[in-house]
Amino acid sequence: MKRIKNNHHLQEQRLALRVREFELEKSLRKDWKELKEKWNPSTALENSKHSHWLTELLQVASASLTRKILEKAEEKIEESSNKGIEFLNHRILHLQNKRK
């Protein structure tokens, strides 16, 4: 960078740097937008020659994930219902012992 001799020259350099900053930011936004569009799953499916494989893979993965979630939910429901049954049995026994 050249030596700045006066205030006017400093203002010119600031303006030039600000213009350069805006140009770089604009370029960055454009590149980021292109990257987001390129890696968007729907765009990847449309542009892919093997989109049926990708679709099938996503279906298998989602089915597997759904099965695991349902198994966990089933375990939690069974556990909760067993706790409820145990609590009710305890209350019934407690009430029966009170009557005696």
C-alpha positions as CSV (number, residue, x, y, z in Angstrom):
1,M,0.0,0.0,0.0
2,K,1.2,3.5,-0.8
3,R,2.0,6.0,1.9
4,I,-1.0,8.4,2.6
5,K,0.1,12.0,2.3
6,N,-3.0,13.9,3.3
7,N,-6.6,13.7,4.5
8,H,-8.1,13.7,1.1
9,H,-6.0,10.8,0.0
10,L,-7.0,9.0,3.2
11,Q,-10.7,9.5,2.4
12,E,-10.2,8.2,-1.2
13,Q,-8.5,5.0,0.2
14,R,-11.3,4.5,2.7
15,L,-13.9,4.8,-0.1
16,A,-11.9,2.4,-2.3
17,L,-11.7,-0.1,0.6
18,R,-15.4,0.2,1.4
19,V,-16.3,-0.4,-2.3
20,R,-14.0,-3.5,-2.3
21,E,-15.7,-4.7,0.9
22,F,-19.1,-4.4,-0.6
23,E,-18.0,-6.2,-3.8
24,L,-16.6,-9.1,-1.7
25,E,-19.7,-9.3,0.4
26,K,-21.9,-9.4,-2.8
27,S,-19.7,-12.2,-4.2
28,L,-19.9,-14.1,-1.0
29,R,-23.7,-13.9,-0.8
30,K,-23.9,-15.1,-4.4
31,D,-21.6,-18.0,-3.8
32,W,-23.4,-18.9,-0.6
33,K,-26.8,-18.8,-2.4
34,E,-25.4,-21.1,-5.2
35,L,-24.0,-23.5,-2.6
36,K,-27.3,-23.7,-0.8
37,E,-29.2,-24.3,-4.0
38,K,-26.6,-26.9,-5.1
39,W,-26.8,-28.9,-1.9
40,N,-30.6,-28.6,-1.4
41,P,-31.9,-32.2,-1.2
42,S,-34.8,-31.5,-3.7
43,T,-32.3,-30.1,-6.2
44,A,-30.0,-33.1,-5.7
45,L,-32.9,-35.4,-6.5
46,E,-33.9,-33.6,-9.6
47,N,-30.3,-33.3,-11.0
48,S,-29.1,-36.7,-10.1
49,K,-28.9,-39.5,-12.7
50,H,-29.4,-42.0,-9.9
51,S,-32.2,-40.2,-8.1
52,H,-34.2,-43.4,-7.8
53,W,-31.4,-44.9,-5.8
54,L,-31.2,-41.9,-3.6
55,T,-35.0,-41.9,-3.1
56,E,-34.9,-45.5,-2.2
57,L,-32.1,-45.0,0.2
58,L,-34.0,-42.2,1.9
59,Q,-37.1,-44.3,2.2
60,V,-35.2,-47.2,3.7
61,A,-33.5,-44.9,6.2
62,S,-36.7,-43.2,7.2
63,A,-38.4,-46.6,7.6
64,S,-35.6,-47.8,9.8
65,L,-35.7,-44.6,11.9
66,T,-39.5,-44.8,12.2
67,R,-39.2,-48.4,13.3
68,K,-36.7,-47.5,16.0
69,I,-38.8,-44.6,17.2
70,L,-41.9,-46.8,17.4
71,E,-40.0,-49.5,19.4
72,K,-38.8,-46.9,21.9
73,A,-42.3,-45.5,22.1
74,E,-43.7,-49.0,22.7
75,E,-41.2,-49.6,25.5
76,K,-42.0,-46.3,27.2
77,I,-45.8,-47.0,26.9
78,E,-45.4,-50.5,28.3
79,E,-43.2,-49.2,31.1
80,S,-45.7,-46.5,32.0
81,S,-48.7,-48.8,31.9
82,N,-46.8,-51.3,34.1
83,K,-46.1,-48.6,36.6
84,G,-49.8,-47.6,36.5
85,I,-50.9,-51.2,37.1
86,E,-48.5,-51.6,40.0
87,F,-49.7,-48.4,41.5
88,L,-53.4,-49.4,41.2
89,N,-52.6,-52.9,42.7
90,H,-50.8,-51.3,45.6
91,R,-53.8,-48.9,46.2
92,I,-56.3,-51.8,46.0
93,L,-54.3,-53.9,48.5
94,H,-53.9,-50.9,50.7
95,L,-57.7,-50.2,50.7
96,Q,-58.4,-53.9,51.3
97,N,-56.1,-53.9,54.3
98,K,-57.8,-50.8,55.7
99,R,-61.2,-52.5,55.6
100,K,-60.0,-55.4,57.6
